[in-house]
Amino acid sequence: MLAQRQAVHRDRKWLKAVHELDQCVLCGSWGIQAAHRNQGKGMGRKADDCLTAAICPDCHHEIDNGPGMTREQRRARLDQAIVLTVQQLARRGLIGVK
């Protein structure tokens, strides 16, 4: 039996919180983008907003197009950035449990 496809989770508050992190969680550069995880998405569909990383344009480009990394390495690097983003959001009190 095939699993039913769930709707993509969109959350403006989450993305706003991610954008409040001014520095890239990977390299520390100023100025970030909310980079969505690029695995498990369909054509023209981004992953859930909660699977975003606060990374600079250079790190974002390297993860999306890095010729020096395999697909698995790029995914692992973005996953690391997502975890670091969640950590920073929690430490700064930008996310919490209801």
Order of alpha helices (4+ residues) and beta strands (2+ residues): alpha-beta-beta-alpha-alpha
